[in-house]
């Protein structure tokens, strides 16, 4: 039996979610997620939200190497979950959403990898003078639709790191983005660009598409992008 404690990472209006659950001393139902054979387990992203007599409880799976599956405890304080919803992703694959109803026992599910095309994006950071140390542009997908899917009203938005690119001295960079426009049925999403120091991983600046009428927001998911997108840099804080 795997023994561990899960901490709450989502805040919702359904009930108090401010403690960790220690369930190492009693048997509980689980969700067993089997991974595709050709997908390294350390690059798989899994977020979940479960509901039951305890209210609501959300979390994520911590990636590890050399795994063929992941387990999620389907209970809170000894109370079995009645339903669990999951958002899963692996590079090169479509996002997969799952809605599983439970009956107090371990449920096994095989995750899929439906191939997803990529689109090349050429960007330029302004001003380029912000690039004073070795840095990279980290790209994160924000699933703005996740609250509707999970059935919650507040809390953290599901964020998935999808790629990174190294800018040159003029601020130019190239990244290959997953074509999430092919999954328009999921809902609204956007890419967030962050400039980070390579050595320390400290955030140098948040990058926003210059001239975007929406203001300081990420790059909206689109079927195609202009030949060059200029990004304004805003220091964190």
Buried (B, 14 or more C-beta within 10 A) or exposed (E): EEEEEBEBEBBBEBEEBEEEBEBEEEEBBBBEBEBBEEBBBEBBBBBBBBBBEBBBBBBBBEBEEEBEEBBBBBBBEEBBBBBBBBBBBBBBBBBBBBEBEBEEEEBEBEBEBEEBEBBEBBBBBBEBEBBEEEBBBBBBBBBBBBBEBBEBEEBEBBBBBBBBBEBEEEBBBEBBBBBBBBBEEBBEBBBBBBBBBEEEEEBBBBBBBEEBEEEEEBBBBBEEBEEEBBBBBEEEE
